Amino acid sequence: MVIRLHILFVANYYFGNPDVVKLSTELAKGKHRISVVTCVRNTDKNTHIEGINAVETRPLITIHSIGYPLSFPFSRVYKLVRKEGVDIIYTLNDLSTNTAIAALVSRLTNVPLVYKIQGIGSTTNHLLVDTL
């Protein structure tokens, strides 16, 4: 019996994180259902990855001088988890509240949360964000 999961990735800039793109792409190849809640930068507008359902979300708060989203709408993430039958929520550490929102949605829906702490080498290519 093969178990196929619906995994939700919550990431500020999903397409800007090659490690997460590779992980989710490989999971999609394994026939898992992959959804992503993210901001889509202008450079990512035409990006499409087979088997990945990327949901563009406008953040509630952004540091406009560096284009860094601080908070995805709770209701958007919650509704996606409920409506789409998500089995696992995967989020990255960052300096926003998106991980906290994903954790709260996880708690309220009893959907397990995977929290990845990114190490050295994971960058956003923005000096201020990468040095924090």
Salt bridges, closest charged atoms under 4 A:
GLU26 OE2 - LYS29 NZ 3.29
ASP44 OD2 - ARG41 NE 2.92
GLU56 OE2 - LYS45 NZ 3.17
GLU84 OE1 - ARG33 NH2 2.39
